[in-house]
Amino acid sequence: MQRRSLGRSGLTVSAPGLGCMGFSEFYGPTDEAAAPAALKAALSLGYDFLDTADMYGVGRNEELIGRVLKGRRDRVVLATKFGIVREGGARRIDNSPAYLTTACEASLRRLGVETIDLYYCHRRDPSVPVDEMVGAMARLVEAGKVRALGLSEVSPETLRAAHAVHPIAAVQTEYSLWSREPEQGLLDACRDLGIALVAYSPLGRGFLTGAIDVETLAPDDFRRGNPRFQGEALAQNRRLAEALGDFARERGVTAGQVALAWLMTRDPNVVPIPGTRRPERLAENAAAADLALTPADLAALDALFAPGAAAGARYAQAGMAGIESAAG
């Protein structure tokens, strides 16, 4: 397992880390009773970077992680987020200082910890000035409730403005072979400022593994409503996934391992956080850190997954709320 720095925060983490959202919802039926065993398996494999958010399971995901971390708190770097508020079936975005302060206290209670290692703004509300939001987040650091600050799905301009108020340790955004928007300016900004880029959905929500049969997804699996999993876009994306599978088989590895290794080779500041509920996948993903891709391999993958090769938007229109352009 590789170790990478979260910017200049002094925190170092396993690469890959573990995205924990799927333990609670969004990807079909969940079994939170079985989740602790998977989380403990991850820790035994060397994962020590756990990523959650207050909106995952409407707090249940944080509570789950809190239960598992009892007696193990010093073994992990714990990241959570605020900003997406779920009320009944509706969602809104709130970056106000009053809200984020209250949200942090609630996350600390659910997680059962005194300090959050990395606290992200999950989505941006443009009606709240960046300096007001980051100033309030900085006060949480001063109070000892948070160690380092992060932003999610922001533009390079927002990142630079935020970093001028208080050092930002990490930016979280979707980044993978089929989602290369961070290369349009955000990744450069991270390099310039010494900020880590935490890549969520590095396996294309499982699609790049070649193991997803879209027709058999559960009715409540949110991928059923994702544009990349529908119609002509799905057909085009299947061809990409099949080509990636062929590439991986020729090298005696899995498609998922190739996708993760490509990301980790891309830049030493990138930390992928694939999510999985299966111990065998945890081991497979961890082994991707040891996969060496040659310059010829990288060139072939870049050609296959050239920016724009994937068909369909990353989210349905409602899911794009609060997402800023990664272009500089």
Solvent accessible surface area in square Angstrom, and as a share of the most:
residue,aa,sasa,rsa
1,M,74,0.33
2,Q,66,0.29
3,R,128,0.47
4,R,27,0.10
5,S,60,0.39
6,L,0,0.00
7,G,17,0.16
8,R,184,0.67
9,S,46,0.30
10,G,73,0.70
11,L,29,0.14
12,T,61,0.35
13,V,0,0.00
14,S,0,0.00
15,A,0,0.00
16,P,0,0.00
17,G,0,0.00
18,L,1,0.00
19,G,11,0.11
20,C,0,0.00
21,M,44,0.20
22,G,15,0.14
23,F,5,0.02
24,S,2,0.01
25,E,35,0.16
26,F,45,0.19
27,Y,41,0.15
28,G,6,0.06
29,P,106,0.67
30,T,51,0.30
31,D,86,0.45
32,E,41,0.19
33,A,94,0.73
34,A,54,0.42
35,A,4,0.03
36,P,32,0.20
37,A,68,0.53
38,A,5,0.04
39,L,2,0.01
40,K,86,0.36
41,A,27,0.21
42,A,0,0.00
43,L,12,0.06
44,S,89,0.57
45,L,74,0.37
46,G,32,0.31
47,Y,2,0.01
48,D,24,0.12
49,F,0,0.00
50,L,1,0.01
51,D,3,0.02
52,T,0,0.00
53,A,0,0.00
54,D,15,0.08
55,M,12,0.05
56,Y,17,0.06
57,G,1,0.01
58,V,94,0.54
59,G,2,0.02
60,R,105,0.38
61,N,0,0.00
62,E,0,0.00
63,E,73,0.33
64,L,0,0.00
65,I,1,0.00
66,G,6,0.05
67,R,126,0.46
68,V,4,0.02
69,L,3,0.02
70,K,154,0.65
71,G,85,0.81
72,R,65,0.24
73,R,59,0.22
74,D,134,0.69
75,R,118,0.43
76,V,10,0.06
77,V,17,0.09
78,L,0,0.00
79,A,0,0.00
80,T,0,0.00
81,K,0,0.00
82,F,0,0.00
83,G,0,0.00
84,I,7,0.04
85,V,19,0.11
86,R,67,0.24
87,E,93,0.42
88,G,84,0.81
89,G,93,0.89
90,A,62,0.48
91,R,125,0.46
92,R,107,0.39
93,I,40,0.20
94,D,22,0.11
95,N,0,0.00
96,S,35,0.23
97,P,40,0.25
98,A,79,0.61
99,Y,50,0.19
100,L,0,0.00
101,T,58,0.34
102,T,87,0.51
103,A,6,0.05
104,C,0,0.00
105,E,55,0.25
106,A,18,0.14
107,S,0,0.00
108,L,15,0.08
109,R,172,0.63
110,R,66,0.24
111,L,1,0.01
112,G,64,0.61
113,V,20,0.11
114,E,157,0.71
115,T,22,0.13
116,I,0,0.00
117,D,6,0.03
118,L,0,0.00
119,Y,0,0.00
120,Y,0,0.00
121,C,0,0.00
122,H,11,0.05
123,R,13,0.05
124,R,11,0.04
125,D,26,0.14
126,P,118,0.74
127,S,90,0.58
128,V,17,0.10
129,P,64,0.40
130,V,26,0.15
131,D,84,0.44
132,E,89,0.40
133,M,0,0.00
134,V,0,0.00
135,G,15,0.15
136,A,3,0.02
137,M,0,0.00
138,A,11,0.08
139,R,137,0.50
140,L,9,0.04
141,V,38,0.22
142,E,139,0.62
143,A,66,0.51
144,G,42,0.40
145,K,60,0.26
146,V,3,0.02
147,R,127,0.46
148,A,6,0.04
149,L,0,0.00
150,G,0,0.00
151,L,0,0.00
152,S,1,0.01
153,E,5,0.02
154,V,1,0.01
155,S,14,0.09
156,P,6,0.04
157,E,101,0.45
158,T,14,0.08
159,L,0,0.00
160,R,105,0.38
161,A,47,0.36
162,A,0,0.00
163,H,40,0.18
164,A,90,0.70
165,V,65,0.37
166,H,41,0.18
167,P,86,0.54
168,I,4,0.02
169,A,5,0.04
170,A,0,0.00
171,V,0,0.00
172,Q,5,0.02
173,T,4,0.02
174,E,3,0.01
175,Y,0,0.00
176,S,0,0.00
177,L,1,0.01
178,W,13,0.05
179,S,0,0.00
180,R,19,0.07
181,E,54,0.24
182,P,1,0.01
183,E,50,0.23
184,Q,104,0.46
185,G,11,0.11
186,L,1,0.00
187,L,6,0.03
188,D,72,0.37
189,A,0,0.00
190,C,0,0.00
191,R,108,0.39
192,D,97,0.50
193,L,32,0.16
194,G,17,0.16
195,I,0,0.00
196,A,1,0.01
197,L,0,0.00
198,V,0,0.00
199,A,0,0.00
200,Y,29,0.11
201,S,17,0.11
202,P,2,0.01
203,L,17,0.08
204,G,0,0.00
205,R,19,0.07
206,G,18,0.17
207,F,8,0.03
208,L,1,0.00
209,T,33,0.19
210,G,58,0.56
211,A,61,0.47
212,I,49,0.25
213,D,73,0.38
214,V,11,0.06
215,E,107,0.48
216,T,102,0.59
217,L,20,0.10
218,A,22,0.17
219,P,128,0.80
220,D,98,0.51
221,D,5,0.03
222,F,58,0.24
223,R,19,0.07
224,R,97,0.35
225,G,41,0.40
226,N,4,0.02
227,P,34,0.21
228,R,14,0.05
229,F,6,0.02
230,Q,82,0.37
231,G,60,0.58
232,E,157,0.70
233,A,19,0.15
234,L,13,0.07
235,A,44,0.34
236,Q,69,0.31
237,N,1,0.00
238,R,88,0.32
239,R,150,0.55
240,L,19,0.09
241,A,10,0.07
242,E,107,0.48
243,A,33,0.26
244,L,0,0.00
245,G,10,0.10
246,D,70,0.36
247,F,20,0.08
248,A,2,0.01
249,R,164,0.60
250,E,136,0.61
251,R,95,0.35
252,G,70,0.67
253,V,37,0.21
254,T,53,0.31
255,A,9,0.07
256,G,1,0.01
257,Q,22,0.10
258,V,0,0.00
259,A,0,0.00
260,L,0,0.00
261,A,2,0.01
262,W,0,0.00
263,L,0,0.00
264,M,9,0.04
265,T,64,0.37
266,R,74,0.27
267,D,7,0.03
268,P,104,0.65
269,N,45,0.23
270,V,0,0.00
271,V,0,0.00
272,P,0,0.00
273,I,6,0.03
274,P,2,0.01
275,G,52,0.50
276,T,22,0.13
277,R,88,0.32
278,R,121,0.44
279,P,69,0.44
280,E,95,0.43
281,R,60,0.22
282,L,0,0.00
283,A,46,0.35
284,E,31,0.14
285,N,5,0.02
286,A,14,0.11
287,A,47,0.36
288,A,1,0.01
289,A,11,0.08
290,D,115,0.59
291,L,41,0.20
292,A,90,0.69
293,L,18,0.09
294,T,70,0.41
295,P,113,0.71
296,A,75,0.58
297,D,15,0.08
298,L,40,0.20
299,A,62,0.48
300,A,48,0.37
301,L,0,0.00
302,D,42,0.22
303,A,78,0.60
304,L,54,0.27
305,F,1,0.01
306,A,43,0.34
307,P,91,0.57
308,G,74,0.72
309,A,24,0.19
310,A,15,0.11
311,A,20,0.15
312,G,36,0.34
313,A,54,0.42
314,R,25,0.09
315,Y,30,0.12
316,A,48,0.37
317,Q,169,0.75
318,A,88,0.68
319,G,17,0.16
320,M,75,0.33
321,A,57,0.44
322,G,20,0.19
323,I,27,0.14
324,E,48,0.21
325,S,75,0.49
326,A,14,0.11
327,A,38,0.30
328,G,74,0.71
